[in-house]
Amino acid sequence: MRDGMKGLVTGGAILIGLGLVTACQPSSDPAATEALPPYVLTAQVEDIATDTWSLTGAIRPRYEPALSFRIAGEIQERLINAGERVAAGQVLFRLDPRDVTQQRLAAEATVARALAEQENAERERARLADLIPKRLASEQDYDRAVTAASAAEQGRLAAEANLEQARNAMGYATLAAPRPGVILEVAGEAGQVVTPGQVVARLAEDGPLEVEVYLPEDRRQGLPTQAEAHLLGRAQPVTAELREIAGSADPITRTWRARFRLPPLDPAPGFGTTATLLFASATGGDADRVRVPSGAILERGEGPLVWRLEAGRVVAEPVTLLRIVGEHAEIRSQLAPGTPVVALGVQLLQPGQAVRVRTP
């Protein structure tokens, strides 16, 4: 009996202890949890009086001529390879000279014949000039002799001009570097027959370097004349200055090619090195133009809006969406820079709803 009472007392104590522990536990009632305001992430409205943006391009030489022969022929020798440095006047290619040699010989023979014809016509004119006073030749014969002598002289001049062209062609059979630089690419090979003007190599001349980028249509107007250039493999940025913009857009990409001049660099970066240009453009004094995270924009068919926080509740603020740039949206609004707005989960909120701000 005594043992039974002892067991009842012990069991009751255990039940009372469990009841106290349960009372100290937080309530797991779903209704109580849902009554608490939801957490939201916020971000501040940012001023964009200065619009910062970038373009990525490549480093190119300022002067990049395409090299070609002035005459047609078969390439006899190729004396350079891509990537080689060449000096001014260094021979790069030679054509088979047999055709131009024959042309020169033919032109020399034509000059000799024209010179003989001129001498003969001049002697005939002089002979008739002696006979005119003696009335042994008519004026008509003399006039014809004068005309023939003049024609023979012109024929000689034409033959000499052809000879000069043939001599020039002998020089054109050799293609030399116009200025010192680096051969970017080679398109001609020995045995290949080329036409006048056909590109056989490209030369990057020593001199200024530039960054070549392609502008989208909405950036062409008001493009800054200076940019901060960040070159791959170079720790410090440099200032690049706008030199030119193409007069028309590329028909496929609808972008405009632009070139920015770089200052002298030591060591000089390689051609084709990646370069990023950072631009800072004024927004034209538009005080209402600000920026928010793109996730802060809510569209419910009545125009875009953002949720601003006021006394722990969300208030709908209509805005004008200008454009999306990366992870941000540029808007026109009366919101002052620094105003907190809801950045995520905006579609789950209702006007006037109480929220709690989650701190990072």
Secondary structure, 3 states (H helix, E strand, C coil): CHHHHHHHHHHHHHHHHHHHHHHHCCCCCHHHHHCCCCEECEEECEECCEEEEEEEEEEEECCCCEEECCCCEEEEEECCCCCCEECCCCEEEEECCHHHHHHHHHHHHHHHHHHHHHHHHHHHHHHHHHHCCCCCCCHHHHHHHHHHHHHHHHHHHHHHHHHHHHHHHHHHCEEECCCCEEEEEECCCCCCEECCCCEEEEEEECCCEEEEEEECHHHHCCCCCEEEEEECCCCCCEEEEEEEECCCCCCCCCCEEEEEECCCCCCCCCCCCEEEEEEEEECCCCCCEEEEEHHHCEECCCCEEEEEEECCEEEEEECEEEEEECCEEEEECCCCCCCEEECCCHHHCCCCCECEECCC
